Structures are given as C-alpha cells and as structure tokens.
Amino acid sequence: MTTTDTPSAIPATGYRLRLPGPTEVPERVRQATARVIVNHRGPECKTAIGETEEMIRPVLGTTNRVMFFASSGTGVMEAALVNVVGPGSQILVIEHGQFGERFTSIAKAMNISVDTVATEWGQAIDVAAVEARLRERSYRAIVVVHNESSTGMVADLAALGALVRDRPTLLIADSVSGLGGIAMRQDEWGVDIVVSASQKALMCPPGLSLASVSPKAWRVIEQDERRSVFFWDFRRALKSIELSETPFTAPVSLLYGLRESLTMMHEEGLPNVLARHEQLSGALRAGGAALGLADFCERGPRSSTVVVFKVPDGLEGGTIVRRLYADHRTVIAGARNRLSGRVIRFGTMGAFSAATILTDLLHLEDVLTKLGLPVEAGAGLKAATEHLAKTK
C-alpha cells in the first residue's frame, strides 16, 4: 500500500471531488480563505460581512436581512425550527428523501409535535396532499427540502408558498444543496425561512451557514418568548447583522471565501450561473443514459445540482464509487440510506464546466466497461456533446 492509498494521506494529483457536497473550491476562493485572520469585531470583518450579505440577497431572491452562523447545514436546519416552534405548536414535514426525514428527526429530538406527508422517493411532491392536511389542522409551519440531494428531486416552492400565503402557517425550506445552482425567489414565492450552507453550489469550504427570515416569520418569532434558544437565537443574530456582525465569533476565513465566491457568481451573472447548472446537469444525464444509467427521477422537477443514476441490475453502487476513486481519483457518492447500493450520485454544482462533465463520463465509461456492463465506446461523450450543442 502506498502513502496515497492510506485514509489520512493528502489526495494525489488529479483528485476530482465530484460529490453533491462538499464541492471543489475554486482557487480564487481558496486564496481568499487564506487571508490574514482579522478581528471578528473589527472594520475589516464588518466590511466582509456587509458585502457578503448584500451579494447573497439576489441569490436568495429577497430583501430580507441574511444572518450567518458558524455551522453545517444541519445546524441551521435546527435553528429554523427552534426559533418558530414553541410548546404546543405542531409542524408538517414533507418527506421526499433523506433530508426531509432528517428534518423530522431534528424535530422529534426537540420534542416538537410532527406530522408528515411522505412522498415516494424520486417522485414529485403531492401539493394537493399537503393542502388537504392544511385543511384538517392548523400547523405552525410546513417544512420542506428545496433540493433533495438524496434523490435529485426539487420541491415546488412556489406552489407550497401559495398554500400558506393567506394562512398563519409558515413555510420553511432547506436549500443547502440548491442555493446558487437552482433558482430561489424567496420573496416572490412566499418562503418564510430559507436556510443554506457554504459547501455546495456556493463553492466554499464547509462550516458557514445562513438564514433568511420573512416579516411574517419575524412576527411569530417576536411574539413567543417561551422558546429555549441561545446560540441559534435569530433575534440575537438580527441585532448583530444590523451591525454587520455575527452574535458570536465569526468564521472569518469562510466569510472571506463566501464573499469571493459570490463575487465570482455576480461576475458570471446569476442567470448565467443557473443556466450553466441546468445545461451541464442535463448533459450528464444524457451521457449517463447513453451508458445505460437511468435517471432515478423518472419525471418531475429534476435537480440542476445533483444527478442521481440508478445502478444497473447485477452491479452495486458502492463498487462503482470505489472503482472510480481507485482508477481515476474521481470521488462521487453512493447512498447512505434506503437507496444504498441502488444509486450513484454526482454533484453538478459550483465551479464546474463542460470539461468536468465530459471527464466524468469518460471515467464512468471506463469503470462500467471494466465491471462488465455492455457499453458502446464513446456513447456517453457523444450524447453529452450533442446535448451541449442543442442547449448552447
């Protein structure tokens, strides 16, 4: 065994991080995170926070203040609940994949009363079923994952927002794997709380999360003083962001990185960023289909930031994942849930290009051929190239 084969080794040259998060960090962002650490209450950090907040608002589609936290996405999912769900309140969680189920687990750990609307994984959310539950009972919030990276399905936030627009019920959305690669129009769609994190389409290292809260949700937060919350207190965070600060020690390096990644996105143009994600994820799907890999989502609003393929009969997902890494240092994901062994997942988010997708397909064709799948040589590259030409 060589040094590069040991778990603790630095990845060899050619390492390709193609997970649905964390994603490859562009060199500009890496350099920004390497800047000298400054006083987290000083003018340099205040400037970074203020500029970052200003640039993230158009990505969210909001005029809300945006609050930053030192945490993973799961932390800010918990924050979204603890700030609005008090004793005696009940929520309705839409489960259409692993991370919807995670929201249910978080709520149950907090002793929140939870009802669920379960959708078959890989199918579109049944908005009519959600509406029927709202007619039966009053809920403090509907909770949903915007982009379900375990399945590759996107929630129709506009339709869900329309359900609660004239109700006291709030709409909470986790867009950890969507924001920056899939359209988010928080204000227009009536999404009351959006939470996200740095390590996916926002092209940064993990460890920075954010929350955007609507006036409707702020009224709920300000009316109820009975909730037990300290670190995640949105009221405390709002007072801090009004001073261009965070309530506690800011992740200074990550804020510098996010400011740089947002600068890159604005330079490209936000419509162009979203169009690139849609075009390139479509190219990967087309190439995968030509190699015999069916999309896990047969129909419905598919993700532009993750592509989930069904594993052909006779193969096992983990085997494909391991061979891609062993033979090509290409790192993709399988599944750590009920789909284990049945799917493989590619991230199509952040700093990636047509060359990235074509390399994915080249490596995938090689591995599938070695594993005995009858694959027409060059079919994946041809299909992807044709898709790119059609959608240019």
Helices and strands as residue ranges (DSSP letters): G 3-5, E 16-17, H 27-33, H 43-60, E 66-70, H 73-82, E 90-95, H 98-109, E 113-118, H 127-136, E 141-145, E 147-148, E 153-154, H 157-164, E 170-174, H 186-189, E 193-197, E 208-213, H 215-223, H 234-241, H 252-268, H 270-290, E 306-310, H 317-328, E 330-331, E 343-347, H 354-370, H 379-390
